[in-house]
Amino acid sequence: MKKGKTAVVVGAQWGDEGKGKIVDVLSERFSVVARYAGGHNAGHTVIINGKRFVLQLVPCGVLREDCRSVIGNGVVLDPIAFLKEVSGLRAAGVKVDGNLFVSNRAQVILPYHRMIELASENAPGRVKIGTTSRGIGPAYEDKAGRRGLRVIDLLDLALLKKHIENACREKNMIAHALFNSEPLDSDKMYAEYAEASRKLAPFVCDTAVLLNRAIDEGHSVMFEGAQGTMLDIDHGTYPFVTSSSAISGGAVIGTGVAPTAIHAVIGVTKAYCTRVGEGPFPTELFDAVGDAIRKRGNEFGAVTGRPRRCGWLDLPLLRYSGMINGTSWLVVTKLDVLDELDEIPVCVGYKVNGHKTDEVPAEASGWDRIECLYKKMPAWKSSTRGITELKKLPKAAREYLSFIEKETGARIGMVSTGPGREETIFVDEFIDELEMMANAGSPAQLKVASK
């Protein structure tokens, strides 16, 4: 049997690029959607027939009944948050049971992770990263330090009780000594998570086996990234980054699928730039134009509600992202947000200490020395909202997209002209490649590996 094709959808900027909508639109053509990194700090927003879904842990494929969704081993899972999200999806009429699988090797977030992160973020003298204080970083710290609890361990109640008792003793001492935090009750925590364990158990399996079997049997798989390339723990604007691998390579370590199984990488970028929290942002706008983009683009965090910082498109960053991810196709979102602007500057390069450069600094202080070099693109001053054919876009909008292709060397396969599924432009060549990934098997035939 011919093996199934796979694609990774990855954020090409600082997250919030609109990956949720893109994964939802593309999931129609895939048997499985697998999340491979991050936790419930990242929200993917999908709008279907005017109804808004904000997914924090569950992959966007769950919104299609004939698509299976997988939470991979690279994710840090808060069981309480997961079960709350599942309950909300059920209440909205979404078929979850039998369609959603959780890796038995995923790490578990517990209340002491949130306690440590919140106290640490607010500690005097500490560099503020701008975290969501949901325990993501400390959970990954425990994973790297080999102190973490995995989902499979959560199902063993005797082990769970022992782990919580030992961890609470240690974390309470640390939190009190460093931050004067109130101690957590280990007995209360165990009771809550023992109940969560029972409810979580039906979703748990060896997802690495499930995914590899699916590919071997001809099913197509899409890997859903969280955050964005410039928030990657290794390749982002460190230390103002997330705690996991947000690039396309993260799909391999975060799911247990081999690198040779990846066929395409789809990078998602806004037609401009945004960032949440602290950290470098060379093209950031501090004027009325930035405020207008924020208002028109509804640039507020899907999970936190925090206003996003807004700025012009940064092509050196897009080129860097394309190199790191091996981007096959670009998807440009929120083109319609630029409709009313009088002019559209685009950053085409940097100048550091009087010298032109295209390189992205590794050191945090290097960003402070960057002077952006801009090219002013003509504005189109007409609505692109809801347009579904490339040829129907205003000439200046088409020129803007062509300029992005020329400067990045990546082909644009899709353009989003609004939040709805139907407000999307597909490029013919991209459709042809998607058709080559067409499913060879029925999702209902997927074999689930044991816990």
ZAMARGU-4260 file (C-alpha; in steps of 0.2 Angstrom, whole numbers, plus 5000, padded with zeros to 4 digits):
<rodrens>
0) 5000/5000/5000 | 5006/5018/4996 | 5011/5027/5011 | 5001/5043/5016 | 5007/5060/5014
5) 5010/5073/5028 | 5012/5092/5030 | 5017/5103/5045 | 5008/5119/5048 | 5019/5131/5057
10) 5019/5149/5062 | 5031/5160/5053 | 5031/5175/5065 | 5028/5177/5084 | 5012/5166/5084
15) 4994/5172/5082 | 4996/5171/5063 | 4979/5163/5060 | 4985/5144/5060 | 4969/5139/5068
20) 4958/5144/5053 | 4971/5137/5041 | 4972/5120/5049 | 4953/5120/5050 | 4952/5124/5031
25) 4965/5111/5026 | 4959/5097/5038 | 4945/5093/5026 | 4959/5085/5015 | 4968/5076/5029
30) 4963/5060/5039 | 4972/5066/5055 | 4978/5082/5063 | 4991/5081/5076 | 4997/5094/5089
35) 5015/5092/5093 | 5021/5106/5105 | 5015/5119/5118 | 5001/5118/5130 | 4985/5128/5134
40) 4994/5144/5133 | 4991/5145/5114 | 4973/5148/5107 | 4968/5144/5090 | 4952/5153/5084
45) 4941/5145/5071 | 4924/5153/5065 | 4912/5141/5057 | 4895/5148/5051 | 4897/5163/5062
50) 4901/5152/5077 | 4917/5155/5086 | 4928/5141/5093 | 4944/5144/5103 | 4954/5128/5105
55) 4968/5128/5117 | 4974/5110/5118 | 4963/5101/5106 | 4969/5101/5088 | 4958/5110/5075
60) 4954/5094/5066 | 4941/5090/5080 | 4929/5102/5071 | 4927/5090/5057 | 4918/5074/5061
65) 4928/5063/5048 | 4945/5069/5054 | 4954/5061/5069 | 4964/5073/5081 | 4980/5068/5091
70) 4988/5077/5105 | 5006/5071/5104 | 5020/5068/5116 | 5028/5085/5114 | 5013/5094/5122
75) 5012/5098/5140 | 4994/5093/5146 | 4984/5101/5160 | 4971/5088/5163 | 4958/5100/5171
80) 4960/5112/5156 | 4959/5098/5144 | 4943/5090/5151 | 4935/5108/5152 | 4939/5111/5134
85) 4932/5093/5129 | 4916/5097/5139 | 4913/5113/5130 | 4915/5105/5113 | 4903/5092/5118
90) 4890/5105/5123 | 4893/5113/5106 | 4888/5097/5097 | 4906/5092/5092 | 4909/5074/5091
95) 4924/5071/5102 | 4923/5053/5109 | 4932/5041/5097 | 4939/5056/5087 | 4952/5062/5099
100) 4968/5054/5106 | 4981/5059/5119 | 4998/5053/5120 | 5003/5042/5135 | 5020/5050/5134
105) 5014/5068/5135 | 5019/5078/5151 | 5006/5083/5164 | 5005/5101/5171 | 5000/5101/5189
110) 4995/5116/5200 | 5013/5118/5207 | 5019/5122/5190 | 5007/5137/5189 | 5012/5142/5207
115) 5030/5142/5202 | 5028/5151/5186 | 5017/5165/5193 | 5028/5168/5207 | 5044/5168/5197
120) 5036/5180/5183 | 5032/5193/5197 | 5048/5191/5207 | 5058/5207/5210 | 5072/5209/5198
125) 5067/5196/5186 | 5067/5199/5167 | 5048/5198/5163 | 5045/5186/5148 | 5026/5190/5148
130) 5021/5172/5151 | 5002/5166/5152 | 5006/5159/5170 | 4998/5143/5165 | 5013/5132/5171
135) 5020/5128/5154 | 5038/5133/5157 | 5040/5124/5174 | 5032/5108/5166 | 5045/5108/5153
140) 5058/5111/5166 | 5053/5096/5175 | 5052/5086/5159 | 5070/5091/5155 | 5075/5088/5173
145) 5067/5070/5173 | 5056/5075/5187 | 5040/5076/5177 | 5024/5066/5177 | 5018/5058/5161
150) 5000/5055/5156 | 5003/5036/5157 | 5009/5039/5175 | 4993/5049/5179 | 4983/5034/5176
155) 4992/5024/5190 | 4984/5031/5205 | 4997/5024/5217 | 5011/5032/5207 | 5001/5048/5206
160) 4998/5050/5224 | 5017/5047/5228 | 5022/5059/5215 | 5011/5073/5221 | 5016/5071/5239
165) 5035/5071/5235 | 5033/5085/5222 | 5022/5096/5233 | 5035/5094/5247 | 5049/5100/5236
170) 5039/5114/5226 | 5031/5121/5242 | 5048/5123/5250 | 5055/5132/5235 | 5040/5143/5232
175) 5040/5148/5250 | 5059/5151/5252 | 5060/5161/5235 | 5043/5169/5233 | 5035/5167/5250
180) 5020/5158/5242 | 5007/5149/5251 | 5009/5130/5251 | 4998/5119/5241 | 4988/5105/5249
185) 4994/5088/5241 | 4979/5078/5247 | 4967/5090/5239 | 4977/5090/5223 | 4978/5071/5223
190) 4959/5070/5224 | 4956/5082/5210 | 4968/5074/5198 | 4963/5056/5202 | 4946/5060/5196
195) 4953/5069/5181 | 4963/5053/5178 | 4947/5043/5177 | 4939/5055/5164 | 4955/5056/5154
200) 4959/5038/5152 | 4947/5034/5137 | 4957/5046/5127 | 4975/5039/5131 | 4985/5028/5119
205) 5002/5027/5111 | 5000/5040/5098 | 5017/5038/5090 | 5011/5020/5085 | 4994/5027/5079
210) 5002/5040/5068 | 5015/5029/5060 | 5002/5016/5057 | 4990/5029/5049 | 5004/5034/5037
215) 5009/5016/5033 | 4990/5013/5029 | 4989/5028/5017 | 4981/5041/5028 | 4987/5059/5026
220) 4992/5068/5042 | 4994/5086/5046 | 5004/5092/5060 | 4998/5107/5069 | 5011/5119/5077
225) 5008/5131/5091 | 5015/5148/5094 | 5028/5153/5080 | 5046/5152/5074 | 5052/5167/5083
230) 5045/5160/5099 | 5055/5144/5097 | 5066/5139/5112 | 5081/5138/5101 | 5079/5149/5086
235) 5067/5162/5093 | 5071/5179/5101 | 5078/5171/5117 | 5074/5173/5132 | 5058/5180/5126
240) 5052/5163/5119 | 5041/5149/5123 | 5048/5133/5132 | 5046/5121/5117 | 5050/5118/5099
245) 5039/5129/5089 | 5047/5125/5072 | 5043/5112/5059 | 5056/5100/5066 | 5046/5100/5082
250) 5033/5089/5073 | 5046/5075/5073 | 5051/5075/5091 | 5034/5080/5097 | 5024/5065/5089
255) 5037/5051/5085 | 5035/5052/5067 | 5052/5051/5057 | 5059/5066/5047 | 5058/5056/5031
260) 5039/5056/5033 | 5037/5075/5032 | 5032/5080/5014 | 5028/5098/5015 | 5030/5113/5027
265) 5016/5126/5026 | 5022/5143/5035 | 5008/5154/5040 | 5011/5173/5041 | 5000/5188/5043
270) 5001/5202/5030 | 5009/5212/5044 | 5017/5208/5061 | 5010/5206/5079 | 5018/5200/5095
275) 5011/5197/5113 | 5021/5200/5128 | 5039/5206/5130 | 5053/5204/5118 | 5061/5212/5102
280) 5049/5218/5088 | 5059/5229/5076 | 5044/5235/5065 | 5033/5239/5080 | 5021/5253/5078
285) 5018/5265/5092 | 5006/5277/5083 | 4988/5278/5077 | 4992/5267/5063 | 4997/5253/5075
290) 4981/5256/5085 | 4970/5255/5069 | 4978/5239/5064 | 4975/5232/5081 | 4957/5237/5081
295) 4953/5232/5063 | 4962/5215/5065 | 4954/5212/5082 | 4972/5209/5089 | 4968/5203/5106
300) 4974/5186/5113 | 4962/5172/5110 | 4967/5164/5127 | 4972/5179/5138 | 4963/5194/5129
305) 4979/5204/5130 | 4981/5217/5116 | 4994/5212/5104 | 5008/5223/5098 | 5007/5227/5080
310) 5019/5232/5066 | 5024/5231/5048 | 5028/5215/5039 | 5046/5210/5042 | 5054/5201/5027
315) 5071/5197/5035 | 5061/5187/5049 | 5051/5178/5036 | 5067/5173/5026 | 5075/5167/5042
320) 5059/5157/5047 | 5058/5150/5029 | 5076/5144/5031 | 5074/5136/5048 | 5057/5128/5044
325) 5061/5123/5026 | 5045/5131/5021 | 5037/5124/5005 | 5022/5136/5004 | 5017/5152/5013
330) 4999/5156/5018 | 4996/5175/5020 | 4982/5179/5033 | 4972/5195/5037 | 4976/5204/5020
335) 4959/5213/5023 | 4966/5221/5038 | 4977/5232/5027 | 4962/5238/5016 | 4960/5255/5023
340) 4978/5261/5025 | 4985/5275/5015 | 5002/5266/5012 | 5010/5250/5017 | 5029/5250/5022
345) 5037/5233/5022 | 5054/5230/5031 | 5066/5223/5017 | 5082/5223/5027 | 5091/5229/5043
350) 5105/5241/5046 | 5116/5238/5061 | 5130/5251/5066 | 5128/5258/5049 | 5130/5242/5039
355) 5116/5233/5030 | 5112/5215/5035 | 5099/5202/5033 | 5105/5192/5048 | 5094/5189/5063
360) 5103/5193/5079 | 5106/5179/5092 | 5109/5190/5107 | 5094/5199/5114 | 5104/5216/5115
365) 5107/5214/5096 | 5089/5219/5092 | 5091/5236/5100 | 5104/5241/5087 | 5093/5236/5072
370) 5087/5250/5061 | 5074/5244/5049 | 5075/5248/5030 | 5058/5250/5022 | 5050/5249/5005
375) 5033/5258/5004 | 5021/5248/4994 | 5006/5256/4986 | 4989/5254/4996 | 4974/5247/4987
380) 4961/5257/4997 | 4947/5245/4993 | 4939/5230/5002 | 4947/5213/5000 | 4935/5205/5013
385) 4928/5188/5008 | 4937/5188/4990 | 4940/5170/4985 | 4949/5172/4969 | 4967/5179/4967
390) 4962/5188/4951 | 4948/5198/4959 | 4960/5206/4972 | 4965/5224/4968 | 4980/5226/4958
395) 4990/5233/4972 | 4985/5219/4984 | 4991/5206/4971 | 5008/5216/4969 | 5010/5216/4988
400) 5008/5197/4988 | 5020/5195/4973 | 5033/5206/4982 | 5032/5194/4997 | 5035/5179/4986
405) 5049/5187/4977 | 5058/5193/4993 | 5056/5177/5002 | 5058/5164/4988 | 5042/5155/4995
410) 5027/5152/4985 | 5010/5158/4992 | 4997/5144/4992 | 4983/5152/5001 | 4977/5170/5006
415) 4965/5173/5020 | 4953/5187/5017 | 4942/5185/5033 | 4940/5174/5048 | 4927/5162/5040
420) 4931/5146/5032 | 4924/5152/5015 | 4934/5168/5016 | 4949/5160/5008 | 4959/5161/4991
425) 4967/5145/4985 | 4981/5146/4972 | 4979/5132/4959 | 4997/5125/4961 | 4994/5123/4980
430) 4977/5114/4977 | 4986/5102/4965 | 4999/5098/4979 | 4985/5095/4991 | 4976/5083/4980
435) 4992/5073/4979 | 4990/5071/4998 | 4972/5065/4996 | 4967/5052/5008 | 4970/5033/5003
440) 4961/5026/5018 | 4945/5030/5028 | 4948/5038/5045 | 4936/5026/5053 | 4949/5012/5049
445) 4963/5020/5060 | 4970/5007/5073 | 4972/5014/5090 | 4987/5008/5100 | 4986/5002/5118
450) 4989/5013/5132
</rodrens>
